[in-house]
């Protein structure tokens, strides 16, 4: 985990004050800066937990996605779509998981040009152990209780809707017959 900064002041609050003096009040600047810093903190914490398993959080997410699928495998294009990342990132992530023996790649029998990524038994064991460790540290959000975590999710959801990450169905889980992840 990264060394705490332990600054004698809140640099984001200071930047907000200086911003107000120079350009006027823009609460969105302090909000986005706080969100970006929170992302850095959380990614550092979760990456430190999954690192002993030879994972990054991105690789962990791909493994979890594969465990959620009915057959333990998905087309590479679906992995990118579900994880909301560029195809190049999916290829890099899956290739690293293949080199680690956690995932196998094979031709997609339903698409002559496509490739399936399938989680291995070793991958299933690693994802179970890493998940246990991440849950033990509340995914880095132990300073918040369950209700506050729900509020954070609800507060950020409209941003994701506005970005058209998904179709707004009224169902927060987006459940459909085939399942949102599988």
VEXTOR-376979 format. One line per field, with one value per atom (N, C-alpha, C): residue number from 1; residue in one letter; chain; atom name; x, y, z. Coordinates in steps of 0.1 Angstrom, whole numbers, plus 5000, padded with zeros to 4 digits. Atoms other than C-alpha are relative to their C-alpha. Layout:
<pts>
seq = (NUM  ...) .
type = (a  ...) .
mol = (A  ...) .
atom = (CA  ...) .
px = (X  ...) .
py = (Y  ...) .
pz = (Z  ...) .
</pts>
This chain:
<pts>
seq = (1  1  1  2  2  2  3  3  3  4  4  4  5  5  5  6  6  6  7  7  7  8  8  8  9  9  9  10  10  10  11  11  11  12  12  12  13  13  13  14  14  14  15  15  15  16  16  16  17  17  17  18  18  18  19  19  19  20  20  20  21  21  21  22  22  22  23  23  23  24  24  24  25  25  25  26  26  26  27  27  27  28  28  28  29  29  29  30  30  30  31  31  31  32  32  32  33  33  33  34  34  34  35  35  35  36  36  36  37  37  37  38  38  38  39  39  39  40  40  40  41  41  41  42  42  42  43  43  43  44  44  44  45  45  45  46  46  46  47  47  47  48  48  48  49  49  49  50  50  50  51  51  51  52  52  52  53  53  53  54  54  54  55  55  55  56  56  56  57  57  57  58  58  58  59  59  59  60  60  60  61  61  61  62  62  62  63  63  63  64  64  64  65  65  65  66  66  66  67  67  67  68  68  68  69  69  69  70  70  70  71  71  71  72  72  72  73  73  73  74  74  74  75  75  75  76  76  76  77  77  77  78  78  78  79  79  79  80  80  80  81  81  81  82  82  82  83  83  83  84  84  84  85  85  85  86  86  86  87  87  87  88  88  88  89  89  89  90  90  90  91  91  91  92  92  92  93  93  93  94  94  94  95  95  95  96  96  96  97  97  97  98  98  98  99  99  99  100  100  100  101  101  101  102  102  102  103  103  103  104  104  104  105  105  105  106  106  106  107  107  107  108  108  108  109  109  109  110  110  110  111  111  111  112  112  112  113  113  113  114  114  114  115  115  115  116  116  116  117  117  117  118  118  118  119  119  119  120  120  120  121  121  121  122  122  122  123  123  123  124  124  124  125  125  125  126  126  126  127  127  127  128  128  128  129  129  129  130  130  130  131  131  131  132  132  132  133  133  133  134  134  134  135  135  135  136  136  136  137  137  137  138  138  138  139  139  139  140  140  140  141  141  141  142  142  142  143  143  143  144  144  144  145  145  145  146  146  146  147  147  147  148  148  148  149  149  149  150  150  150  151  151  151  152  152  152  153  153  153  154  154  154  155  155  155  156  156  156  157  157  157  158  158  158  159  159  159  160  160  160  161  161  161  162  162  162  163  163  163  164  164  164  165  165  165  166  166  166  167  167  167  168  168  168  169  169  169  170  170  170  171  171  171  172  172  172  173  173  173  174  174  174  175  175  175  176  176  176  177  177  177  178  178  178  179  179  179  180  180  180  181  181  181  182  182  182) .
type = (x  x  x  x  x  x  x  x  x  x  x  x  x  x  x  x  x  x  x  x  x  x  x  x  x  x  x  x  x  x  x  x  x  x  x  x  x  x  x  x  x  x  x  x  x  x  x  x  x  x  x  x  x  x  x  x  x  x  x  x  x  x  x  x  x  x  x  x  x  x  x  x  x  x  x  x  x  x  x  x  x  x  x  x  x  x  x  x  x  x  x  x  x  x  x  x  x  x  x  x  x  x  x  x  x  x  x  x  x  x  x  x  x  x  x  x  x  x  x  x  x  x  x  x  x  x  x  x  x  x  x  x  x  x  x  x  x  x  x  x  x  x  x  x  x  x  x  x  x  x  x  x  x  x  x  x  x  x  x  x  x  x  x  x  x  x  x  x  x  x  x  x  x  x  x  x  x  x  x  x  x  x  x  x  x  x  x  x  x  x  x  x  x  x  x  x  x  x  x  x  x  x  x  x  x  x  x  x  x  x  x  x  x  x  x  x  x  x  x  x  x  x  x  x  x  x  x  x  x  x  x  x  x  x  x  x  x  x  x  x  x  x  x  x  x  x  x  x  x  x  x  x  x  x  x  x  x  x  x  x  x  x  x  x  x  x  x  x  x  x  x  x  x  x  x  x  x  x  x  x  x  x  x  x  x  x  x  x  x  x  x  x  x  x  x  x  x  x  x  x  x  x  x  x  x  x  x  x  x  x  x  x  x  x  x  x  x  x  x  x  x  x  x  x  x  x  x  x  x  x  x  x  x  x  x  x  x  x  x  x  x  x  x  x  x  x  x  x  x  x  x  x  x  x  x  x  x  x  x  x  x  x  x  x  x  x  x  x  x  x  x  x  x  x  x  x  x  x  x  x  x  x  x  x  x  x  x  x  x  x  x  x  x  x  x  x  x  x  x  x  x  x  x  x  x  x  x  x  x  x  x  x  x  x  x  x  x  x  x  x  x  x  x  x  x  x  x  x  x  x  x  x  x  x  x  x  x  x  x  x  x  x  x  x  x  x  x  x  x  x  x  x  x  x  x  x  x  x  x  x  x  x  x  x  x  x  x  x  x  x  x  x  x  x  x  x  x  x  x  x  x  x  x  x  x  x  x  x  x  x  x  x  x  x  x  x  x  x  x  x  x  x  x  x  x  x  x  x  x  x  x  x  x  x  x  x  x  x  x  x  x  x  x  x  x  x  x  x  x  x  x  x  x  x  x  x  x  x  x  x  x  x  x  x  x  x) .
mol = (A  A  A  A  A  A  A  A  A  A  A  A  A  A  A  A  A  A  A  A  A  A  A  A  A  A  A  A  A  A  A  A  A  A  A  A  A  A  A  A  A  A  A  A  A  A  A  A  A  A  A  A  A  A  A  A  A  A  A  A  A  A  A  A  A  A  A  A  A  A  A  A  A  A  A  A  A  A  A  A  A  A  A  A  A  A  A  A  A  A  A  A  A  A  A  A  A  A  A  A  A  A  A  A  A  A  A  A  A  A  A  A  A  A  A  A  A  A  A  A  A  A  A  A  A  A  A  A  A  A  A  A  A  A  A  A  A  A  A  A  A  A  A  A  A  A  A  A  A  A  A  A  A  A  A  A  A  A  A  A  A  A  A  A  A  A  A  A  A  A  A  A  A  A  A  A  A  A  A  A  A  A  A  A  A  A  A  A  A  A  A  A  A  A  A  A  A  A  A  A  A  A  A  A  A  A  A  A  A  A  A  A  A  A  A  A  A  A  A  A  A  A  A  A  A  A  A  A  A  A  A  A  A  A  A  A  A  A  A  A  A  A  A  A  A  A  A  A  A  A  A  A  A  A  A  A  A  A  A  A  A  A  A  A  A  A  A  A  A  A  A  A  A  A  A  A  A  A  A  A  A  A  A  A  A  A  A  A  A  A  A  A  A  A  A  A  A  A  A  A  A  A  A  A  A  A  A  A  A  A  A  A  A  A  A  A  A  A  A  A  A  A  A  A  A  A  A  A  A  A  A  A  A  A  A  A  A  A  A  A  A  A  A  A  A  A  A  A  A  A  A  A  A  A  A  A  A  A  A  A  A  A  A  A  A  A  A  A  A  A  A  A  A  A  A  A  A  A  A  A  A  A  A  A  A  A  A  A  A  A  A  A  A  A  A  A  A  A  A  A  A  A  A  A  A  A  A  A  A  A  A  A  A  A  A  A  A  A  A  A  A  A  A  A  A  A  A  A  A  A  A  A  A  A  A  A  A  A  A  A  A  A  A  A  A  A  A  A  A  A  A  A  A  A  A  A  A  A  A  A  A  A  A  A  A  A  A  A  A  A  A  A  A  A  A  A  A  A  A  A  A  A  A  A  A  A  A  A  A  A  A  A  A  A  A  A  A  A  A  A  A  A  A  A  A  A  A  A  A  A  A  A  A  A  A  A  A  A  A  A  A  A  A  A  A  A  A  A  A  A  A  A  A  A  A  A  A  A  A  A  A  A  A  A  A  A) .
atom = (N  CA  C  N  CA  C  N  CA  C  N  CA  C  N  CA  C  N  CA  C  N  CA  C  N  CA  C  N  CA  C  N  CA  C  N  CA  C  N  CA  C  N  CA  C  N  CA  C  N  CA  C  N  CA  C  N  CA  C  N  CA  C  N  CA  C  N  CA  C  N  CA  C  N  CA  C  N  CA  C  N  CA  C  N  CA  C  N  CA  C  N  CA  C  N  CA  C  N  CA  C  N  CA  C  N  CA  C  N  CA  C  N  CA  C  N  CA  C  N  CA  C  N  CA  C  N  CA  C  N  CA  C  N  CA  C  N  CA  C  N  CA  C  N  CA  C  N  CA  C  N  CA  C  N  CA  C  N  CA  C  N  CA  C  N  CA  C  N  CA  C  N  CA  C  N  CA  C  N  CA  C  N  CA  C  N  CA  C  N  CA  C  N  CA  C  N  CA  C  N  CA  C  N  CA  C  N  CA  C  N  CA  C  N  CA  C  N  CA  C  N  CA  C  N  CA  C  N  CA  C  N  CA  C  N  CA  C  N  CA  C  N  CA  C  N  CA  C  N  CA  C  N  CA  C  N  CA  C  N  CA  C  N  CA  C  N  CA  C  N  CA  C  N  CA  C  N  CA  C  N  CA  C  N  CA  C  N  CA  C  N  CA  C  N  CA  C  N  CA  C  N  CA  C  N  CA  C  N  CA  C  N  CA  C  N  CA  C  N  CA  C  N  CA  C  N  CA  C  N  CA  C  N  CA  C  N  CA  C  N  CA  C  N  CA  C  N  CA  C  N  CA  C  N  CA  C  N  CA  C  N  CA  C  N  CA  C  N  CA  C  N  CA  C  N  CA  C  N  CA  C  N  CA  C  N  CA  C  N  CA  C  N  CA  C  N  CA  C  N  CA  C  N  CA  C  N  CA  C  N  CA  C  N  CA  C  N  CA  C  N  CA  C  N  CA  C  N  CA  C  N  CA  C  N  CA  C  N  CA  C  N  CA  C  N  CA  C  N  CA  C  N  CA  C  N  CA  C  N  CA  C  N  CA  C  N  CA  C  N  CA  C  N  CA  C  N  CA  C  N  CA  C  N  CA  C  N  CA  C  N  CA  C  N  CA  C  N  CA  C  N  CA  C  N  CA  C  N  CA  C  N  CA  C  N  CA  C  N  CA  C  N  CA  C  N  CA  C  N  CA  C  N  CA  C  N  CA  C  N  CA  C  N  CA  C  N  CA  C  N  CA  C  N  CA  C  N  CA  C  N  CA  C  N  CA  C  N  CA  C  N  CA  C  N  CA  C  N  CA  C  N  CA  C  N  CA  C  N  CA  C  N  CA  C  N  CA  C  N  CA  C  N  CA  C  N  CA  C  N  CA  C  N  CA  C  N  CA  C  N  CA  C  N  CA  C  N  CA  C  N  CA  C  N  CA  C) .
px = (5008  5000  5009  4992  5012  5001  4997  5027  4990  5009  5001  5007  4994  5007  5001  5000  4999  5003  4998  4998  4993  5006  4990  4987  5012  4961  4994  5007  4935  5004  4996  4951  4988  5011  4918  4991  5007  4901  5007  4992  4930  4999  5002  4927  4987  5013  4890  5000  5000  4896  5008  4992  4923  4992  5008  4900  4989  5011  4872  5006  4994  4896  5003  4995  4908  4988  5011  4877  4986  5013  4848  4997  5004  4830  4996  5003  4829  5001  5000  4819  5004  4997  4823  5016  4986  4861  5005  4996  4865  4994  5006  4841  5008  4993  4859  5014  4987  4893  4999  5002  4880  4998  5003  4866  5013  4988  4899  5010  4991  4919  4995  5006  4895  5003  4997  4900  5015  4986  4938  5002  4999  4935  4995  5007  4911  5007  4993  4930  5013  4988  4962  4998  5003  4946  4996  5005  4928  5011  4989  4958  5010  4990  4980  4994  5006  4955  5001  5000  4954  5014  4986  4991  5006  4995  5001  4995  5006  4979  5004  4995  4997  4989  5011  4967  5001  5003  4958  4985  5015  4922  4993  5006  4915  5000  5000  4926  4991  5010  4906  4986  5014  4875  4997  5002  4880  4997  5003  4882  4986  5014  4851  4989  5009  4833  4998  5000  4842  4993  5007  4830  4985  5014  4797  4993  5006  4792  4996  5005  4772  5010  4990  4800  5014  4987  4829  5009  4993  4838  4991  5007  4829  5009  4993  4838  5008  4992  4866  4992  5008  4842  4990  5009  4817  5007  4992  4844  5002  4997  4853  4987  5013  4816  4996  5005  4808  5009  4991  4839  5002  5000  4835  5014  4986  4871  5002  4996  4887  5005  4996  4893  5015  4986  4931  5003  4999  4928  4996  5005  4908  5011  4990  4934  5012  4989  4962  4997  5005  4943  4999  5002  4933  5013  4987  4968  5008  4993  4983  4995  5006  4958  5003  4996  4966  5014  4987  5003  5001  5000  4995  4993  5007  4975  4986  5013  4943  4988  5010  4925  5006  4996  4926  4993  5007  4918  4998  5003  4902  4991  5009  4884  4985  5014  4847  4993  5007  4827  4988  5012  4798  5004  4995  4820  5014  4988  4847  5012  4990  4867  5002  5000  4860  5009  4992  4880  4992  5006  4866  5011  4991  4884  4992  5006  4877  5008  4993  4886  5004  4995  4907  4997  5003  4903  5010  4991  4934  4995  5006  4918  4988  5011  4887  5005  4994  4908  5005  4994  4926  4990  5010  4895  4992  5007  4879  5009  4991  4910  5001  4999  4914  4987  5013  4876  4999  5001  4878  5009  4992  4907  4995  5006  4890  4988  5012  4858  5004  4995  4878  5004  4996  4890  4989  5011  4856  5004  4996  4872  5005  4994  4889  4990  5011  4856  4996  5004  4856  4997  5003  4853  4985  5014  4817  4992  5008  4789  4992  5007  4766  4990  5010  4740  5008  4992  4767  5006  4996  4781  4989  5012  4746  4998  5002  4744  5010  4990  4777  4996  5004  4765  4988  5011  4732  5004  4996  4749  5008  4992  4773  4992  5008  4746  4996  5004  4732  5011  4989  4766  5003  4998  4769  4989  5012  4734  5002  4998  4742  5011  4989  4774  4995  5006  4751  5008  4993  4770  4990  5011  4737  4987  5013  4701  4993  5008  4680  4987  5012  4654  4991  5008  4642  5005  4995  4659  5015  4986  4692  5010  4991  4707  5000  5001  4697  4997  5002  4685  4991  5007  4674  5000  5001  4667  5013  4987  4703  5009  4991  4717  5009  4992  4737  5014  4986  4771  5002  4997  4767  4996) .
py = (4988  5000  5012  4988  5035  5007  4993  5055  5012  4988  5080  5013  4986  5116  5008  4993  5129  5015  4986  5165  5008  4992  5192  5007  4993  5204  4991  5007  5191  5007  4993  5199  5002  4998  5195  5012  4988  5220  5012  4989  5243  5004  4998  5240  5007  4995  5247  5015  4986  5279  5009  4992  5291  5001  5000  5282  5011  4990  5303  5014  4986  5333  5004  4997  5330  5000  5002  5318  5000  5001  5317  4986  5013  5289  4990  5010  5257  4987  5012  5228  4987  5012  5203  4997  5002  5209  4992  5007  5198  4986  5014  5169  4991  5009  5155  4997  5002  5160  4990  5010  5141  4986  5013  5113  4994  5005  5110  4995  5004  5109  4987  5012  5083  4988  5011  5062  4995  5004  5063  4993  5006  5054  4986  5013  5025  4990  5009  5011  4996  5003  5012  4989  5010  4993  4987  5013  4966  4994  5006  4961  4994  5006  4955  4987  5013  4928  4989  5011  4910  4997  5002  4914  4987  5013  4883  4988  5010  4863  5002  4998  4877  5008  4992  4900  5015  4986  4936  5000  5000  4947  4997  5002  4947  4985  5014  4911  4992  5006  4902  5001  4997  4918  4990  5009  4897  4986  5013  4865  4999  5000  4874  4999  5000  4881  4986  5014  4846  4991  5009  4830  5002  4997  4847  4995  5005  4834  4985  5014  4801  4989  5010  4781  5003  4997  4799  5006  4995  4814  5010  4989  4844  5004  4994  4859  5012  4988  4885  5013  4988  4911  5002  4998  4904  5004  4996  4907  5015  4985  4942  5008  4993  4952  5000  5001  4940  5007  4992  4955  5014  4987  4986  5005  4997  4986  4998  5001  4989  4986  5014  4956  4998  5002  4962  4997  5002  4963  4986  5013  4931  4989  5009  4913  5000  4999  4925  4993  5006  4915  4984  5015  4880  4993  5006  4873  4998  5001  4880  4989  5011  4857  4986  5013  4830  4996  5003  4833  4996  5004  4829  4987  5013  4797  5001  4998  4813  5000  5000  4815  4993  5006  4796  5007  4994  4810  4989  5009  4790  5006  4994  4796  4999  5000  4805  4991  5008  4777  5006  4993  4801  5012  4989  4827  4997  5005  4816  5010  4990  4848  5003  4996  4851  4991  5008  4839  5000  5002  4826  5000  5001  4832  4991  5009  4804  4999  5000  4804  4985  5013  4774  4997  5003  4755  5008  4992  4773  5014  4987  4806  5001  5000  4797  5000  4999  4790  5013  4987  4822  5011  4990  4843  4998  5002  4827  5005  4995  4834  5015  4985  4870  5006  4995  4876  5000  5000  4865  5011  4989  4889  5014  4987  4918  5003  4998  4912  5003  4998  4911  5015  4986  4946  5010  4992  4958  5008  4993  4966  5014  4987  4995  5011  4991  5011  4998  5003  5001  5013  4987  5038  5003  4998  5036  4987  5011  5014  4996  5005  4994  5011  4990  5022  5011  4989  5048  4995  5006  5024  5000  4999  5022  5014  4986  5060  5004  4997  5062  4995  5006  5038  5008  4993  5056  5014  4987  5090  5000  5001  5079  4994  5006  5060  5010  4991  5090  5005  4997  5099  4989  5011  5064  4999  5000  5066  5011  4989  5100  4997  5005  5084  4989  5011  5058  4987  5013  5029  4989  5010  5010  5006  4995  5013  5001  4998  5027  4991  5009  4999  5002  4999  5010  4989  5011  4978  5003  4997  4988  4989  5011  4954  4997  5002  4955  4985  5014  4919  4997  5004  4903  4984  5014  4867  4993  5007  4858  5005  4995  4877  5011  4989  4909  4997  5003  4893  4987  5014  4857  4999) .
pz = (5000  5000  5000  5000  4993  5014  4987  5021  5001  4998  5036  4998  5002  5026  5013  4987  5061  4999  5001  5049  5011  4989  5075  4996  5005  5054  4989  5011  5028  4987  5013  4994  4991  5009  4976  5006  4995  5000  4998  5002  4996  4985  5014  4958  4997  5002  4960  5004  4996  4980  4990  5010  4955  4987  5012  4926  5001  4998  4941  4999  5001  4945  4986  5014  4909  4990  5010  4889  5005  4994  4913  5005  4995  4930  4990  5009  4910  5008  4992  4934  4992  5007  4906  4999  5000  4906  5012  4988  4942  5000  5000  4937  4991  5009  4907  5005  4995  4923  5012  4989  4954  4994  5006  4932  4994  5006  4913  5011  4989  4945  5007  4994  4960  4991  5009  4929  5002  4998  4934  5013  4987  4970  5000  5000  4965  4991  5009  4935  5006  4993  4955  5011  4989  4984  4994  5005  4963  4992  5007  4941  5009  4990  4972  5005  4995  4983  4990  5010  4950  4994  5005  4941  5004  4996  4961  4991  5009  4937  4986  5013  4907  4992  5007  4899  5002  4998  4894  5002  4998  4902  4986  5013  4864  4997  5003  4861  5009  4991  4892  4995  5005  4877  4988  5011  4845  5005  4994  4866  5006  4994  4886  4989  5011  4853  4995  5006  4840  5010  4990  4873  5000  5000  4869  4988  5012  4834  5002  4998  4831  4998  5003  4815  5004  4996  4830  4988  5012  4796  4993  5007  4775  4988  5011  4741  5005  4996  4744  4999  5002  4730  5011  4989  4758  5012  4988  4784  5000  5001  4771  5002  4998  4770  5014  4986  4805  5009  4991  4820  4996  5006  4799  4998  5004  4786  4985  5014  4752  4997  5004  4733  5002  4998  4735  5015  4986  4773  5004  4998  4773  4996  5005  4752  5009  4990  4775  5013  4987  4806  4999  5002  4793  4997  5004  4778  5013  4988  4812  5009  4992  4829  4994  5007  4803  5004  4996  4811  5014  4985  4848  5002  4999  4840  5007  4993  4854  4989  5011  4820  4988  5013  4787  4989  5011  4753  4989  5011  4725  4990  5011  4692  5005  4997  4696  4990  5010  4680  4993  5005  4674  4992  5008  4657  4995  5006  4634  5002  4998  4640  5015  4986  4677  5009  4990  4708  5013  4986  4741  5010  4988  4774  5010  4991  4799  5013  4987  4836  5003  4997  4847  5015  4986  4879  5010  4992  4892  5001  5000  4882  5010  4991  4902  5014  4986  4933  5004  4997  4930  5002  4999  4925  5014  4987  4956  5011  4990  4977  5000  5001  4964  5005  4996  4969  5015  4986  5005  5006  4995  5011  4998  5003  4994  5009  4992  5013  5015  4986  5046  5002  4998  5039  4994  5006  5025  4988  5012  4992  5002  4997  5008  5005  4996  5019  5014  4987  5055  5009  4993  5066  4998  5002  5053  5004  4997  5065  4987  5011  5042  4994  5005  5039  4993  5007  5030  4987  5013  5003  4990  5009  4989  4995  5004  4989  4990  5009  4971  4986  5013  4944  4994  5005  4941  4995  5004  4939  4987  5012  4911  4988  5011  4891  4989  5011  4873  4991  5009  4860  4990  5010  4845  4991  5009  4831  4989  5009  4815  4990  5009  4800  4991  5008  4785  5002  4997  4802  4998  5000  4802  4997  5002  4794  5013  4987  4823  4999  5000  4830  5012  4988  4864  5010  4992  4877  5002  4998  4894  4996  5004  4887  4985  5014  4851  4996  5002  4854  4987  5012  4821  5001  5000  4813  5000  5001  4804  5012  4989  4834  4995  5004  4834  4998  5001  4837  4992  5006  4824  4986) .
</pts>
